[in-house]
Amino acid sequence: MLQNYKEITIYEVEKLRILFLEALENSDTLVVDLVSIKKIDMVGIQLLLSLVKTAHLKNKKIIITNAANNVLSMIKQTHCESILGLEG
């Protein structure tokens, strides 16, 4: 899903929001593989948090995987790794 993206920033967030919500409608469990993501900003983190909340409200599950060290570091700075299932 994210293979065409290198960043989750304010510039990509609207397109990604639509992409994520459409994918969530078609699945009970959505895997968000961040392997190609090299950069994330606060707006990108907010998008992931919103996606997790939306999934929870719809009784669906989000699995976020393969976050690069710098992406994980940014998420940890916001203390959101637990909510996003990235602790460890």
RAWO-V136274 format. One record per residue. N is the residue number from 1. SS is DSSP state (helix for helix, strand for strand, loop for the rest). PHI is phi in degrees with one decimal (NA if undefined). PSI is psi in degrees with one decimal (NA if undefined). Layout:
BEGIN
<<N & SS & PHI & PSI> <N & SS & PHI & PSI>>
END
This chain:
BEGIN
<<1 & loop & NA & -40.8> <2 & loop & -99.3 & 7.1> <3 & loop & -59.5 & -22.5> <4 & loop & -90.8 & 4.2> <5 & loop & -118.5 & 141.4> <6 & loop & -109.3 & -16.0> <7 & strand & -138.4 & 150.6> <8 & strand & -120.3 & 89.8> <9 & loop & -130.1 & 179.7> <10 & loop & -53.1 & -28.8> <11 & loop & -75.4 & -25.6> <12 & loop & -106.3 & -11.4> <13 & helix & -61.8 & -37.9> <14 & helix & -67.1 & -43.9> <15 & helix & -63.0 & -41.9> <16 & helix & -69.2 & -36.4> <17 & helix & -58.2 & -47.2> <18 & helix & -63.7 & -43.8> <19 & helix & -60.5 & -46.7> <20 & helix & -63.7 & -45.1> <21 & helix & -65.7 & -38.4> <22 & helix & -64.4 & -43.2> <23 & helix & -65.0 & -38.1> <24 & helix & -66.7 & -34.4> <25 & helix & -63.8 & -28.8> <26 & loop & -97.3 & 6.4> <27 & loop & -152.5 & 148.3> <28 & loop & -82.5 & -23.2> <29 & strand & -132.1 & 125.2> <30 & strand & -113.8 & 123.6> <31 & strand & -97.2 & 121.2> <32 & strand & -105.3 & 101.7> <33 & strand & -91.2 & 114.0> <34 & loop & -92.3 & 15.2> <35 & loop & -55.3 & -34.3> <36 & loop & -89.2 & -5.7> <37 & loop & -84.4 & 121.5> <38 & loop & -104.4 & -15.8> <39 & strand & -148.1 & 139.7> <40 & strand & -139.2 & 141.9> <41 & loop & -114.9 & -176.5> <42 & helix & -61.3 & -36.9> <43 & helix & -65.1 & -37.7> <44 & helix & -65.0 & -40.7> <45 & helix & -64.7 & -41.8> <46 & helix & -60.4 & -37.3> <47 & helix & -61.9 & -45.9> <48 & helix & -63.8 & -40.9> <49 & helix & -62.8 & -42.2> <50 & helix & -63.5 & -39.5> <51 & helix & -63.5 & -42.8> <52 & helix & -62.9 & -43.3> <53 & helix & -64.9 & -43.9> <54 & helix & -61.0 & -44.3> <55 & helix & -60.6 & -44.1> <56 & helix & -60.4 & -43.9> <57 & helix & -64.3 & -26.6> <58 & loop & -98.3 & 10.6> <59 & loop & 56.0 & 41.5> <60 & loop & -119.4 & 173.0> <61 & strand & -125.7 & 140.7> <62 & strand & -115.6 & 131.4> <63 & strand & -119.7 & 118.3> <64 & strand & -104.6 & 126.2> <65 & strand & -131.2 & 165.5> <66 & loop & 56.0 & 41.2> <67 & loop & -74.6 & 129.2> <68 & loop & -64.3 & 158.7> <69 & helix & -55.8 & -42.5> <70 & helix & -69.9 & -34.0> <71 & helix & -68.2 & -45.2> <72 & helix & -62.9 & -38.5> <73 & helix & -61.8 & -42.9> <74 & helix & -63.4 & -42.9> <75 & helix & -64.0 & -40.5> <76 & helix & -65.6 & -32.7> <77 & helix & -62.0 & -26.8> <78 & loop & -93.6 & -2.5> <79 & loop & 61.3 & 34.9> <80 & loop & -108.0 & 3.7> <81 & loop & -62.1 & -35.6> <82 & loop & -67.1 & -46.4> <83 & loop & -60.8 & -36.2> <84 & loop & -86.6 & 0.3> <85 & loop & 73.0 & 28.6> <86 & loop & -112.4 & 15.0> <87 & loop & -72.3 & 156.7> <88 & loop & 135.7 & NA>>
END
